[in-house]
Amino acid sequence: MAIAEQKQTVGSLEWFYREAEPTQADPAKLPVVCLHGLVSQSYGWRQVLPAIADAGFRAIAPDWIGAGFSSQPERREFAYTPEAFVSALEAWRAELGIERLHLVVQGYLGAVGLLWAAQHPDRVERIALFNTPFYAGASVPWKIRQLGLPLAGEMLCQDPLTVDRVLEGGGGYRVEDADLDVYRRPYLSSSAAGRALLATVRQLDQARVSTEIASALAQWSQPILVGWGDRDPWLTWVEAEAGAGKLTSAEFVRFEETGHYPQEDWPEKLCQALLLFLRGADLR
């Protein structure tokens, strides 16, 4: 299944996204939107999008504003706060004409997608979250926090090899050089990518965001899949399983020998759990 690379201008921002469409479209199957985390991009879903499309769903993965190949505006033009990301995501959804969707999120930046869902519950059918801080008390690890430090963070965010260190440090697996070339490319072509990453990390506000997400999901009645790589050095599967146990509509799946980026480390395990979860929407 081929993945198409698309661009969509929404106001002053240009979104880059990857998309895989099923051979035979089924109007009963809602689109699946996949949102990446730090310091990733939609490329991380490259092995997941075709699997979703093969199951009959339209699969879409955007690069967040400031990440990948989407716009990387200065802070005076885009605040890089969770609220700014939520507003931008909603504008992108509306521009694409997606009325209702299944939401898939991963990582710290992916958590902003859960904030969007909390504010637009009528737009979301099912939520699948993978190694995303969704429970109160989830913290940001030093490897991420140092990217927002004065001086040191500014240098790290301009170093393309920081991408390697974070992606590989999140699970201990080596990412192939050809794939790292794609992840590094925005940082090699412009200093704007590094400034956007710096601003994003500084504005994460994780304690507040995690608390708001936990409160919202506690009221959520639609199905939730919590999938977790048990080698995540930053967000433990034990805490995630406990958090999922507090949600009335959640099921928990543990991915053994998989790290913080399961779509990168072991996409087959993620796809198996995700597709079973999505097929459940057809069995109601």
N, C-alpha and C positions, 0 to 999 in steps of 0.2 A: 504494500500500500504506500503510494507516494505521499510525501509531505510537501505541501505548497507553502512558500514564504510570501506573506502578504504585508501590506502597509495600509494604515487607515489614519487620516488626519482628523483629529477631533479638537476643534478650537485651534489653539496655538501649538498643540502637542501632536506629534506623530507616533503612533503605536506600530511596532513591528510585531507580527505574530505568525506562528506556524499552525498549519491546519491540515487535517486528514479527513476526507469525506468518505462515507460508505459507498460501495458500488451501487447499492439500491437504497435510496433514502426511504426511511419509514417515519412519517410525520408523528407517529405515536412516541418515538424515541427522542427525548429531549437532548439538546447539545450538551457536551461535557466540556467545561472550561477548567484548564489546569493552570495553576499559579505557582511559580517557582519561589525559592527563598534566596537568601544571601549565600554566596556571591555568584549565584547561578544565573541562568537565563532560560528561555523556552527550549533551547537546545537540549537541556537536561531531560526533556520529555520525548526525545526523538524515538525511543523504543517503545514508548507507551502509547503515543498517539495512533500509530498504525493498528495496534492491538484493539484499541477502543473502536476505531473505524471498522475493523473487520467484524466486530460484534454488532455493527449496524448503527452506531452513534456517530454524529458529527463531533470531531475532537478538535479543540482549539486551545492553543497555549500562547499567551502574549508575553512579551518582555515587559516587565514593569517599566514605568517612566523612570529614567535614570539608569536603567540596566540594559545589558545586551545591545540591541540595535534600535531600540526606541529612542525618543528624544531625551537629551540629557541637559535640561535647562539649568540655568543658574538659580540659586536660592531666591533671588528677588523675583523670579518668574514662576517658581514652583517651590512650595515650602518643604517638601519631603517629610511632612508629618504624617502619621497614620490617617488623619482626617483628609489630607490632600490626596493621598493614594486612594482612599475610599471614594472620594468625589470623582477623581479621574477615571477609576474603574467603572463607576456607574455611567459616566458619560460615554465611555467606550462601548459598554454593553448596549446602551440606547442607540448609539450610532450604527452598530451592527444589526440592530433590530432583533436581538435575542430576548424574547419575552420571559422565558422560564428556562432553567438549566440545572444540570447536576454540577456541583462544585467540587473540585479536587485541589487541595493545597498542600504545600510542603514548606517547612522551615520557618525562620523568623519573619521574613518578609511575607511569606505566604499567610501568616497569621492575620495580616491586614485584610485578606479575603474573607476571613471569618467575621471580622468587624463589619465588612460590607454586607455579608449575609444576615448578620444580626439586625442591620438597619433596613434590609430589603427581604424579609422572610418570604414574601409572596413571589419572589423571583427564583427561589431555590427549592428544588424537589428533594435532593439528597446531598449529603456532605460526606466526602472522604478526605480525611486528613492524615498526613504521613509525617511523623517526627516534627510536628508543629506545636509550639507552646500554647496549649488550649486550656490549661488548668492554672488556677491562682497559685502564685509563688514560683512559677517558671522563671528561671534566671538566664541572663545572657553570659556566655562563657568568656573567659579572658581573651581567647583567640579572636572573638568578634569585637569585644569592648575596646581592645587596643587599637582597632581601626578608627575609633572616634577620638583618640587622645590628641591633645594639642601637639603640634610638630611631628611627633612620632606617627600619629595616625595619618597626617597629611602625606608623609613620605611613603608609608605602607600602602595607602590607597592609590598612589601613583606607580607602584611597583607591580607589573603584570604577574610576577611570580607569586604575589599574595594570593591570587586566584588558585594556583596550584596548592599552596599550603593549606588553604581553608577547605577546598574540595576534598583533598586527600586526607587532611587531618580530621575530617568529620567521620571517617570510618576506617581509615587505615588501608584502604585499597588504592592501588595505583590507577590513575586515570590515563588512558592512552594519549600519547603526544598529539595525535591528530585531533583528538577531541579537545585537549587543552588549548590547541591553537585557536579553536573557535571561541572558547571562553575568554582567552586573553585578548582577542582581536580588538574589542572596543577600547581597551586600555592602551593598546599600542598605537591606535589611530588618533587619539585625542586625549588631552588631560581632563576633558569634561567628564569622562566616565569615572575617574578617580574622585573628582570633586563631588559628583553625585553620590558615590558610595559613601564618602565621608559624611555628607549631609544626612544620608539615610540612616547610618549607624547612630549618629548623634541624636537623631529624633525618634529612635525606636520606642522609647517610653514603655519598656516591656512590662514593668510591674502593673501599671494602669491598664494596658491593653490586655494582658492575660486575665486580670480580674474582670474586666468587662466581657471578655469572651466567655469565661467560665460562667458568669451570671446569665448571659444570653443562651448558652447551650443547655443550661439547666432547665430552661423553659421550652426548649426545642422539642417538637413532637415528631418531626420527620426523621427518617433513619439516618444514623451517623455511623461511618466506619472509621475506627481508629486503628491504623496500621503503623507498626513501630519496628524499626531496625534496632535490635538489642545490643549492637555495638556502638550506638550513639554515645560519644563521650560527654555530650553536653546536656542531653535530655534523656534521662534513664527510662527504660521500659517499665520499671517498677512503678515510678511515679505516674507514667502515662496510663498504665493499667488501672491504677487506683483512681485517677481522674475520670477514666471512661466508666468506671463502676458507679460513679455518682450521676451519670446521665441515663435517663430512663430509656432513651431510644438508641443507645450506642452498643456496638459490638467491637471487641478488641481482638486484633490479630498480631501476633508477635512474629517478626521476621528474624530468624536466627542467622547469625554471622553477617548481619547487614548493618550499615552505619546510618549516619544522619541523613544521607541522600540516597534513599532506597531506589529511586528511579535511575540513579547512576550506578550504585553498587550491585544491585541484583534486581533488575527490572522485571524479570520473569516472576519473582515472588510477588512483587507489587501488582503486576497485571493479573495474576491469578485471583488474588483477593479482591481487586477492584472490579473485575468483570463479573465475578459472582455477585458482588454487591449491586452492581448496576442492573444485572439481569433480574434481580429481585423486584425492580420497578415494573417489570413486565408481568409479574406473577400476582399482582394485587387483585 
